[in-house]
Amino acid sequence: MTSESAAGVIKYTVASGGATVTTAADGNETASATKVTEKTSLTKIDYFGALITVTVNETDYLSAVTGTYTGTIKIILVSN
């Protein structure tokens, strides 16, 4: 997470369905190499849900300068 008003980066980890991504040291997003789920065929309407957890790096958080920090979590759905 980065801030427009304060210098610094708070790294965080996003995990879901076996896929885990940790932000880079500069705060830029990183894509997961692991898929959360993949279906080989779709013969009926299928519902899927997976818990998404976000864990903030405690050291970065405790040493961060006061301000508002934002980060992005992208969810990409691909249909073949």
C-alpha positions in Angstrom: 0.0 0.0 0.0 1.3 3.4 -0.8 0.3 6.9 0.3 0.1 10.1 -1.7 0.7 12.2 1.4 3.3 10.2 3.2 6.5 8.5 2.1 6.7 4.8 2.6 5.2 1.5 1.5 3.2 -1.0 3.6 3.5 -4.4 1.9 0.6 -6.9 2.1 -0.2 -10.4 1.2 -3.5 -11.5 -0.5 -4.4 -15.2 -0.4 -7.3 -17.1 -1.9 -7.9 -20.7 -2.9 -4.2 -21.7 -2.7 -3.0 -18.6 -4.6 -0.9 -16.2 -2.7 0.6 -12.8 -3.7 2.8 -10.5 -1.7 3.3 -7.0 -2.9 6.8 -6.0 -4.0 9.1 -3.8 -1.9 8.1 -0.8 -4.0 4.4 -1.4 -3.5 3.7 -2.5 -7.1 1.2 -5.3 -7.7 2.5 -8.8 -8.5 0.4 -11.4 -10.3 -0.1 -14.8 -8.8 1.4 -17.8 -10.7 -1.3 -20.0 -9.2 -4.9 -20.0 -10.2 -7.6 -19.9 -7.5 -9.7 -22.4 -9.5 -10.0 -23.8 -13.0 -12.9 -25.7 -14.6 -12.2 -28.1 -17.5 -15.8 -28.0 -18.6 -19.0 -26.3 -17.9 -22.1 -28.4 -18.4 -24.4 -26.5 -16.0 -24.4 -23.3 -14.0 -21.6 -23.7 -11.4 -21.1 -21.5 -8.4 -17.7 -21.0 -6.9 -16.6 -19.1 -3.9 -13.3 -18.7 -2.1 -12.3 -16.8 1.0 -10.0 -13.9 0.2 -7.6 -12.8 3.0 -5.4 -9.7 3.2 -2.5 -9.7 5.7 -0.6 -6.5 6.2 3.1 -6.7 6.9 3.3 -5.8 10.6 6.8 -4.3 10.6 5.8 -1.9 7.7 2.5 -1.0 9.3 4.1 -0.2 12.7 6.8 2.0 11.2 4.6 3.8 8.6 4.3 7.5 8.7 0.8 8.7 9.6 -1.4 9.1 6.5 -3.9 7.3 4.2 -2.5 4.3 2.4 -4.2 2.5 -0.5 -3.6 -0.8 -2.3 -5.2 -2.6 -5.2 -6.4 -6.2 -5.3 -7.3 -7.3 -8.9 -9.5 -10.3 -9.5 -9.3 -11.6 -13.1 -12.0 -13.9 -14.5 -11.0 -15.6 -17.8 -13.6 -17.5 -19.9 -12.6 -19.7 -22.8 
